[in-house]
């Protein structure tokens, strides 16, 4: 009997040690829900691709590369160097870009910059021979100019509310232009910083905005912006009730401050977009438009930055993965993808051809979004 007890004790102890060793190994990387590869999604039908167009006074001294067209700057909204816009349109066509998105500031609150922004759009139209590219305008909502805050909704100041509506009425000629990009016959109207439109009733504000535009003969397809890396429910009151037709996030692949996000950027973006796309559809009846960037360099604006750099040293491998994340999460209705940016050299996020990498990103963009 004593021998049986001893044998039982040895067997039990051995089993305990084995189980402990198994537990000590813990979960492996194979168990992580982000441990998967983004598949290459073939292009069976062309995607509708838009690129954000930037204007600037000149090149930051920390920008080491140079555009193929040479360095340029804008004076009162127009490139000081001849033929820059025409060259950009030609390159964009080569990349399979369908439209540029131009930011326009408030005519009532920022008149000088409104005139400058309008000049950029006119310069595009003057150089867009035979309608090679389409365009869209993006109203740049500056909450400070309208005095907006959670405790100061736009309705609090009737003069500001009227200025807001009349700003959009000033955009009607662009929305009616034959080259304006359209969805089901409706001109697209982007609203930058739409998540910050503080109001007592977002639906009432948007209903009035739509009515003011319809009185001018425009039934707009409105696209709102939400901050990058923000949960879809954070701005629930801004977009619930059919205020906008579609939503996009500011680029997840720029302004990256979290290294955990950076190491698995395609998978993290994919998971965030899967959830956001479904939430926007279920709760806002809004389509989702993915927004990606070719690269990003925080050292251009801050040489002491410790944020991750999204470099071009991989010959575009990461960019291609992000293109596939975008295709994976594209709206089946719109088949639209945004690229930020065409020429934001101040962040190194430009798609534009350069002397260092040539037309690599133009070619990759066409390969990823257009039938070959």
N, C-alpha and C positions, 0 to 999 in steps of 0.2 A: 504493500500500500504506500509506503514511504517513497519507493522508487517511482510509482505512478505519479505522486504529487510533485516530485522533483522534475520528472519528464514534462509534466503539464506546465510547470513554472518556466522551464527552458523554452518550450514551444511558444508560450504566451509572450515571453520577453522578446524572443526572436521576431514574432509577428509585430510587436509594438515597435521594435527598432526599425524594421522594414517599412512600416507605415509612416514612421517619423521621417525616415530618409526620403520617402516619396513626397511627403508634405513639404519638406525643406526645399525640394526642387522648385516648388511654386509654379505659377503660370509662366508660360514662355511667350516670346514675341509672336509665336504662331497663333496664340489665343486672342490677340488684340483685334478689336473690330475694325481697326484701320489698316490691318495687315492684308492689303489686297492691291492688285495692280489696276490702273485705269486702262481699259481696253482701247485699242485703236478702232474708232467707229468709221466705217467707210462712208463716203459721200455718195448717196444715191440720188439726191436732189440738192441743188444749190441752196446754201443758206444766205439769208439777207444780212449783210455785215455792215455795221456802221462804226465810224471812228471819230473820237472826240478831237476837234481841231483847236489848237491853242495859239494865242498871240502873245508876244512878249517884246520887251524893249531891247534885249540883247542876250548873248550867251554868258552864263555864269562862268567865271574864271576856272571853276573846278570841272567843267565839261571838257574832257580830253579829246573827244571824237569830233568830227566835222561832217555835216551833211554832204552828200554828193553834189548838191546844188550850191554848196558854199554856205558860209554863215550869213544869216540874215537877221533883220530886226523889223519891227513894225512901227510906223509913224502914223498916228491917228487911225490905227486899225488896218493900214495897208502896208504890205512889205516894201521897205525902202529900196530893195533890190528888184530889178525888173524880172518878170517871168517866173517868180517863185510860186505863185498860186497855180499857174498853168503846169509847172513841173510837178507840183504836188498832186494835181488831178491826174496827170499822166501816170505817175507812180502808183497812185491809189487804184487806178483801173488795172494796172499790172498785178496788183496784190489781190484783186477780187473784191475790193471795197465797193460797196454800193452807194454809200452816202456818208458825208461829213456831218457832224453835229456841232453847231456854232453856239457858244454861250452869248446871251444878250442880257445886259443889266437893265435896271429899271429906268424908263424914260422920265418918270416923275421924280424919282429920288436920286438919280445918278445920271443926269442928262449928258454930261461930257463923255462918260464911258459908254452910254447908250449910243451916242453918235459914232464913237469909235468902233463899237461892236457891229453896228449897222453897216459901217463902211467895209468891214471884213466880209460880211455876207454879200454886199454888192460887188466887191472885188471877185469873190467866188463866181457869182452869176455872170460877170463880164468875161471871165476866163473859161467858163464851162461850155465851150463850143459844142453845139449839137447835143446838149444835155448828157454829157458823158457820165456825170455823177448826179445823184440826187442830194438833197440836203434836208436837215431838220434844225429847228431852233430850240434852244434850251433856255428857258427863263431862269436867270440866276437870282434866286430869292435871298436877299440880304436882310436877315431878321433885325439887325441893328438899325438899319435905315427905317424900318417900319415900327421900331420900338416893341418888337414882339418878345414875349416871355410867357412862361406858364401862367403867370398872374396878370399878363397884359395881352389878351387875345386880340386878334386883328379887328374884331367888331367894336372894341372899346373906343377906337378912334375912327369915327365915320369918314373923316377926310383920308385917312390912311387906307381904309377899305376901298374907297372910290379910286384912289391912286393905284391900288393893286389891280382892280378890274380894268381900269383904263390902260394900264401897262400892256395887258394882253390884247386889248382892242388895237393897240399900235402895232401888234405883230400880225394882224390879219393879212396884210399884203404878202407877207412871206408864206403864210399858210395857204394862200390862194395861188401861189406861184406854181406853174406847171412842173417845176423841178422839185417841189416839196415831196418828201417821201410820204406815202400813204398806206394805210391799212384798211382794206375793204372800202376804198374810196375816201377815207377820212384822213386829213393831214395829221401827222404825228406832232405832238407838242410835248416836249420834255420840260420837267420842272426840277431844277437842281435844288437840293436841300428841302424837298417837299416835306420831309419828316418834321421840319421845324415850323410849319405853318400853324402856329398856335391859334386856335379859334374855339368859340363856344359850341359851334356845330360845323364840323368839316363838310358834312354833306350839304348843308345849306350854302356854304361858301362856294363849293364846287358846282352845285346846281345853278347858282347865280352866275358864276363864271361861264358855264356852258351856255346859259341863256343869252348872256351878253355877246358871246361869239356867234351864236346862231342868228342873232339879230343882224349880224354883219355877213351872214351867209356862210358861216363856217361851223361844221359839225366836227369837232376835234377829237382825235384819239389821244388821250392824255396819259403820259408816262411819268410816274413819280419816282424820285430817288429816295433810298434809305441808306443810312450809314453802313459802312462795312463792319463786319463782325458784330452786328446787333441782332438779337432774336426778333423774329417776325412779329411777335405780339407786343413789342415795346411801344410801337406807334399805332396801336390798334385803333385809337380814336381818330387818327389822321386819315385812315384809309378804309375803314369799315363803311358799308352802305353803298358801295359802288362809286366812290369818289374818283378813282382813277381806273383806267382800262388795263394798265400794266405797271409793273414795278421792276426796278433794277437796283442793285447795290453799287455804291462806289467801289472801285476795284479792290478786291481782297488781296491781290498780288502786288500792291504798292502800300507804302506806309505800314509795313509789317514790323511790329514791335515785340512780338512774342515768339521766342525761338522754338517753342513746342509746335506752334502752327507752321513755322518755316520748314522744319525737318520732314513733315508729312503734308506739305502744302496742297498737292492735288487731292489727296484723300480727305483732308479736313474741309477743303472747299466743297468737295463733292457731297459730303455728309450734310454740311450746312445748307447747301442749295437744295438737296433732296427735300429736306424738312421745310425750308422757306417756300419753295415752289408750291408744295401741297398746301401749306397754311394760307398763302396768298390766294390760292384758287378756292379753297373751302370757305374762307372767312371774308375775303374782300372781292371775290369774283374777278380777280385780276390775274392776268398772265404774267409769267416771269421771263425776264430777259437777262441771260448771263452776261457778265462784263469781266474781261480779262485784260492782262497787260503783257507785252513781250519781255519786259525786264524792269528793274528798279534799282536805283543807286542812292541811298540816303546820304552818302558822303558829299554829294554835289551841293546840297543845301546846308549840311552840317558836317564839317570835316572831323568832328569829334564824336559823331554818332556811333553807337554800339549796336544799332539795330541790324538785323540781317540784310545782306545785299542779295538781290536776285540778279545774278550776273549773266553775261552773254558768253561765258567761257565754255559752255557745254554745247555750242553750235546749235542752239535752239531746242535742245531735248526737253527741257522743262516747259518751255512755251508750247510745244506740241502736246505734252500731257494736259496742260491747261486748256488747250483747244478742244481736246477730247472730253474733259470735264464739262466744258460749255456745251458741246454737242449732246452729251449724256443728259443734260438738264434743260435743254432747249424746249421752248413751248412748241408743241406740235402744230398749233394754230398759226403762230408767227414765224417760226423757224428763223428767229432773229438773234444775232449775237453782236455785242458791243466790244470795242477795243479801246482802252484808255492807255495809250493815246496814239494819235497820228504823229504828233510832234512836240510832246512835252519834254523837251531836252533838259529842263530844270530838275526833273526827277529821273532822267535816264530811261523813261518808259516808252520812248518813241518807236514807232513802226517804220518811219521814214528811212529811206536808204542812206547809208553813211559810208565814209571812206574806209572805215575799219572793217565792217561786216558786209559791205556792199548791199546787194538786194536779197540777202539771205531771208530776212523776215517777211519781205514781200512775197517771196516764192513759197515759204512755209505757210503763210496765210492762205494763199490761193490753193495750195495742195490740201489744206485741212478743211476748207469750206466750199470749194467749187469742184464740180465734176471735171476730171482731167480729159 
